[in-house]
C-alpha cells in the first residue's frame, strides 16, 4: 500500500504541473482561440440579459411600487421578456453559426501536410504519425505537433467510446468503435499541454491522459526523424531481460525482437514526459513500480503485475526502457 500511496502522490504532483496547460480559457491553438472568444461573447450576452432582468425587478421592487396598467405591464413583458432576450440570443446564435465552418473538422480534412492517427484503447493512446514524406512513426501516450502548421487527426477506438481533447488547442471529438472521425488543429504557440479522455470508458478512465507537445517546426521535424530510427541503447543488458520475461509479446520496441502489438509502443519511451498514459512522471523509479504493480496504479488495464520478478531484473528493465530515447 505504501507504493500505491507514493505513486498516487506522484500522480497528483504530475497533474499539478499541467494545471496551467489544460484550460480552454488559455488558448494556444487557432480553433481554441475561436472557442474562447465565443465563450466570452456568450457569457457577456447572458450577463446582459441577466442584468436587464434583475434591473427591472429591482426598479419595480425598490423605486416604483405603484400598480401598472395592464397595457404598460404587457408592454414591459413583450419588450423585456420576449423581444430583448430573443434578439440577443439570435445574435449570439448567428455569431456561433458564423464561426462553425472554421471549427468543423471536415472543413480542413486533407489540407494538412501531417496526419496523426490516434486510437483510443483501455486505457492508453496509440499514436501513429504519417508525414507527407517519409515512413510512418509509431508512439504512444504522447502527441507532438509543429507550431503554425495544420495537423489532421484521424480518431478511432479499439474497444469502447473514448473522446480526444486537448483543451488549449481545440474542441473535443468522440472516438467510436468501427468509425473514423477527423479533427483538424493548428497550434499557435509552443508548450506542453494535457489531453484527457473526455468520455467515461471504464475503471481507469480518469487515469487515461496524454501529453501534447507543440514544438517549433524545425525542432519537430528533427524529433520525428529521430523517432523513425531505433533508439540508442536497444542492445543493453536490460533488453535481454525484457525479452526473457515475455514483455516483447505485448510491446513493440524498434531494433529488437520485441514485436508485440497489444500494449503501447515503447521504442522511444525515454523521450516521453510521462508513464502509464499521463499519470506518472517518466522516471526510472516510476517505470519500475509500474512494471511491478500495474494493477494498483491503473485498475482494469490489461497489463499484468510482474511483482514476481527479482527486484534487480525489474530495475534493469526500467533503466533500459528509460534509456530508449
FENCOR-V741222 format. One record per pair of residues at least 24 apart in sequence whose C-alpha atoms are under 7 Angstrom apart, sorted by the first residue. I is the first residue (numbers start at 1). GAP is how many residues later the second one is. D is the distance in Angstrom with one decimal. If there is no record, write none. Layout:
I:GAP:D / I:GAP:D
This chain:
4:292:6.4 / 4:293:6.7 / 10:270:6.2 / 11:268:5.1 / 11:269:5.1 / 14:265:7.0 / 14:266:6.4 / 14:267:6.2 / 18:175:6.5 / 18:176:6.1 / 21:147:7.0 / 21:171:6.8 / 21:172:4.8 / 21:173:6.4 / 22:145:5.6 / 22:146:6.0 / 22:171:5.9 / 22:172:5.6 / 23:144:5.9 / 23:145:5.8 / 24:143:4.9 / 24:144:5.0 / 26:142:6.0 / 27:141:4.4 / 27:142:6.2 / 28:140:5.2 / 28:141:5.4 / 28:159:5.9 / 28:160:5.4 / 28:161:5.5 / 29:139:6.4 / 29:140:4.2 / 29:141:6.5 / 29:157:5.5 / 29:158:4.1 / 29:159:4.8 / 30:156:5.7 / 30:157:6.4 / 30:158:6.3 / 31:72:6.0 / 31:138:6.4 / 31:139:5.0 / 31:154:6.6 / 32:136:5.9 / 32:137:5.0 / 32:138:4.2 / 32:139:6.8 / 38:58:6.9 / 42:50:6.5 / 45:43:6.7 / 49:36:6.3 / 105:77:5.9 / 105:78:4.5 / 105:79:5.2 / 106:76:6.7 / 108:76:6.0 / 109:43:6.5 / 109:73:7.0 / 109:75:6.7 / 112:38:5.2 / 112:39:5.2 / 112:40:5.7 / 113:38:6.8 / 114:37:5.3 / 114:38:6.4 / 115:36:5.9 / 115:37:4.8 / 115:38:5.8 / 116:36:6.3 / 116:37:4.9 / 116:38:6.3 / 117:36:5.8 / 117:37:4.8 / 117:38:6.1 / 118:35:6.9 / 118:36:6.2 / 118:37:5.0 / 118:38:6.3 / 119:36:6.0 / 119:37:4.7 / 119:38:5.1 / 119:39:6.6 / 120:36:6.3 / 120:37:4.7 / 120:38:6.2 / 120:42:6.1 / 120:55:7.0 / 121:36:6.3 / 121:37:5.6 / 121:38:6.2 / 122:179:6.5 / 123:81:6.5 / 123:82:6.8 / 123:85:5.4 / 123:178:6.3 / 124:84:5.8 / 124:153:5.4 / 126:138:6.6 / 137:90:6.7 / 137:91:5.6 / 138:127:6.8 / 139:126:5.6 / 140:124:5.6 / 140:125:5.9 / 141:69:4.8 / 141:70:6.9 / 141:136:5.1 / 141:137:6.9 / 142:68:5.2 / 142:69:5.0 / 142:70:5.9 / 142:130:6.9 / 143:68:6.3 / 143:69:4.7 / 143:70:6.2 / 144:68:5.7 / 144:69:4.6 / 144:70:5.8 / 145:68:6.4 / 145:69:5.1 / 145:70:6.2 / 145:75:6.8 / 146:68:5.7 / 146:69:5.0 / 146:70:5.6 / 146:71:4.7 / 146:74:5.7 / 147:39:7.0 / 147:40:4.9 / 147:41:5.5 / 147:42:6.0 / 147:43:6.2 / 147:67:5.8 / 147:68:5.6 / 147:69:5.3 / 147:70:6.0 / 148:38:6.1 / 148:39:5.8 / 148:40:5.4 / 149:37:5.7 / 150:34:6.8 / 150:35:5.8 / 150:36:4.5 / 151:33:5.7 / 151:34:5.5 / 151:35:6.1 / 152:30:7.0 / 152:31:5.9 / 152:32:4.5 / 152:33:6.6 / 153:29:5.6 / 153:30:5.0 / 153:31:6.0 / 154:26:6.4 / 154:27:5.8 / 154:28:4.7 / 154:29:6.5 / 155:25:5.6 / 155:26:5.1 / 155:27:6.0 / 156:24:5.2 / 156:25:6.8 / 160:41:6.3 / 161:38:6.9 / 161:40:6.3 / 162:35:6.2 / 162:36:6.9 / 162:37:5.2 / 162:39:6.1 / 163:34:5.2 / 163:35:4.8 / 163:36:5.1 / 164:33:5.8 / 164:34:6.5 / 165:30:5.5 / 165:31:6.2 / 165:32:6.7 / 165:33:6.6 / 166:28:6.5 / 166:29:4.5 / 167:28:7.0 / 187:27:6.5 / 190:24:4.6 / 190:25:5.2 / 190:26:6.7 / 203:96:6.3 / 203:97:5.8 / 204:94:6.0 / 204:95:5.9 / 204:96:6.4 / 207:72:6.1 / 207:91:6.9 / 208:69:5.5 / 208:70:6.7 / 209:68:5.2 / 209:69:4.8 / 210:67:5.5 / 210:68:4.8 / 211:67:6.5 / 227:41:6.9 / 230:24:5.1 / 230:25:5.2 / 230:37:6.9 / 231:36:6.6 / 231:37:6.1 / 231:93:5.1 / 231:94:5.3 / 232:92:6.1 / 232:93:6.5 / 233:90:6.2 / 233:91:6.2 / 234:90:6.7 / 236:84:6.6 / 238:78:4.9 / 238:79:4.5 / 238:82:5.0 / 239:78:6.6 / 239:81:6.3 / 241:72:6.8 / 241:76:6.5 / 242:75:5.9 / 267:57:6.5 / 268:56:4.8 / 268:57:4.8 / 269:52:6.2 / 269:53:6.3 / 269:55:5.7 / 269:56:6.5 / 270:51:6.3 / 270:52:4.2 / 270:53:5.5 / 270:54:4.8 / 270:55:4.8 / 271:54:4.9 / 284:34:5.6 / 284:35:5.9 / 284:38:6.3 / 287:31:5.5 / 288:26:5.8 / 288:27:5.8 / 288:30:5.2
